Amino acid sequence: MPEATVERSPALLRPGLAALLMAATFFTPASAAAAAADRLARFFSEVETFSARFEQVILDERSNPIEESAGELWIARPGRFRWDYRPPLEQHIVSDGERVWFYDVELEQVTVRPLGEALGRTPAILLAGEGDVDASYVVTELGEHDRLAWVALAPRDDDAHFETIRIGFEGDALRVLELIDGLGQTTRITLSETRENPAVAASRFELEVPADVDVIDETQ
């Protein structure tokens, strides 16, 4: 086991692309869409478990893709989630509701952190959370674009890892999340094969760490 390790930030934490904030030309008026904020509220009030496949792309300040990945996710409120990134960027981000495990397969390293300190207000925390979204975010209707109804969430917390999250719905189905940071990058997560309230085994939110993997436990 190596004495020194280098932690690589999970792909989930690397958002960007300020150009996409030009909502005035990018979207039709909010009145053209059934309120996306209502769809978001329904998602939080009626969906207790959730699963989907996802494709993720990170775009630079010129909208050029700089990293692409894909995988599966599972959520069980409150606070439990699992994001499995497939090779070649294989990572597993797992929360049991109290702690989060970041397992980077290539680095052979797992970092364990308290849930509240692990991800800030990222999509993993947002989608697995509960309660009043308005308490943590300023919610703005953006109208329709590409057959999706969009809503923007601006964190009220100055320590958030991004400036804005945009969420797109197709009907009531959650389809796209876009995280925009202050450095001109966007992380776009596109969901498919979404399932609301499926049966999800509790073991899904446990991580078996191989014996030869270095573990950094920041919860103690």
N, C-alpha and C positions, 0 to 999 in steps of 0.2 A: 504494500500500500504506500503511495507516495507521501512524503512528509509535507509537501506544499501542493496546493491545488489552485486552479484558476476557475473562478465561478463565471459561467456565461449566462447572461440574463435570458430568461425564457422569451421565446419569440412573442408571446402574448404581451410583453411589456414594451414593445418597440414600435410605437405608433408614429404618424406624421401626415404632411401635405396640406399646407395652409391654403393653397389655391382652391381647394374644394369648398372653402368657406363662402364662396361667392354665390350665396343662395338666391340673391335677387335675380340672377340670370339663369341659374341652374334649375330652379324649381318653378312650377306654376303656383298661383296663389293658394294659400292654405284652404280657402273656401271650396276649392275644387276637389278636395279629398275629405272623406269621412275622417273625423279627427283622429290623427295617429296617436295623440296623447291618450285618447280613450282606449285605443287598442293596447297601448302600453299598460294602462291601468288594469285592463282585463287580464293581460298576461300575468301581472303580479297578484291579482286577486283570485284567479281561477286555476292557474297552472302551478302545481306543487312539484311535479317531476317533469323532466324534459330531456330529450335526446336528439342528436342530429349529427350528420356529417358536416364537415366544414372545409372550405378552401380559404387560405389566408395569403394575402400578398402585402408586402411592405413597399410603399412607393416613396421615392425621394421627392425633393422640392420641385422637380420638373415633371413629376408624374411618371417617372421611369421605375419599373419594378426592380427592386434590388434583392428581394428574397421571397421565395414562394414555398409554401408548405401546406399540408392537408392532414386531416385526421378525423377523430370522432370525439364527441363530448357528451357528458351526462351531468344532470343537475338534480339535486333533491333539496328543496328548501326546508329549513334555513341553513345556508352556509356550506353544504356539501356539494362538491363538484369534481369532475375528472375531465381533463383535456389530454388526449393522447395524440401526439404528433408522430406521424409515420416517418420512416426513413426517406431521404438521407439525413433529415434534421430531427432524428428521433428524440423526443422528450415526453415526459409524463408529469403533469401538474395535478396533484391530488389533494383534496381537502376533506377531512372528516368532520368539519364544522368547528374545530378548535385549532388545528394545525394544518399547514400546507407543506407538502413534499414536492420539491423541484428535482426531478431526476433527469440529468443529462446523460444519455447513454454513451455518447462519444467520449465525454470526459470521464466517464465512470465515477460520477459524483452525484450525491444527493444532498440538498440543503433543506433543512426543516426549520420553518419559522412559524410564529403565532399567526393565526389567520388575520387578525386585525392589522398586523404590521407587514404582511407579506406582499400584497398586490396593490395597495392603495385602492382607488376607486376605478378598477379596470372592469372589462366585461365579465370576467369570472365572478368577481364580487357582486357586480350589478345584477347579473342574471340569477345568481343564487341567493340574492338578498330578499328581504321582505320589508313590509312597512311602507311608509310614505315616501315616494320618489321625490316629491317636491321639497322634502326636508333636506335632501342632499344635493339636489340639482335644480337649476333654473331650466324649465321645460319650455321649448318654443316650437310651435307648429311650422313646418316648412312646405306643406302642400305635397303635390304629386310629381314624380319624375320616373320615367321608365316603368310605368304601371305599378309603382310602389308609393305608399303614403309614408312620408318622412316626418320625424320629430328629432329635435336637437336637444341634448342635455349638456349643460355647462355646469361643472362641479362648483359647489359653493365653497369647497375646501381649497384653500390656496396651495396646499401641498400635493394636489392631485398630479398624476403623471402625464396628463393631457389637458388640452384646453376645451375640447368639445368631443362628445360622442354623438354620431348621427345614427339613427335606427330606422330601417325601412321595413314596412309591412306589406305583404301581399294578401289582401283580405285581412283576416285576423292572424295570419301566419307570420312569424318573425323570419325575415329573410336575410337582411344585411346589417352589419354593424361597421361603422367607420370611426376610428379613433384618430384624432388630429392633435398633434403636439405642437409645442412652441418652436420647434426646430425646422418646420416645413416638411414633416413626414406624416404619412397616413398609413395606418394598418387597416386593411379592409378584410372583413371576415364574412364570407358568403355561406349561408346555411342551406342544406338540402336534406331530404328525407327526415324532416322534423316530425317529432312525435310529442304530443302533449299528454301528460299524466300517464306515461307507461309504467309498468312495474319495473322497478330498479332494485336489484339486490344490494343490501348494505355492504357486501364485500366489494362492490364496485368502487367504493370510496376508501379502500385500503390499498397500500402499496407494499408489495413484497420486495425488499431490497436484497439484491444478490450479495453473497458473502464477500466477494472481492471488490465491492464498491465502497468508496470513501463516503462517510456520512458526516456532515457538518450540522450539528444540532444547535440552533440558536434560540431554542425555547427554554433552555436551562439557565 
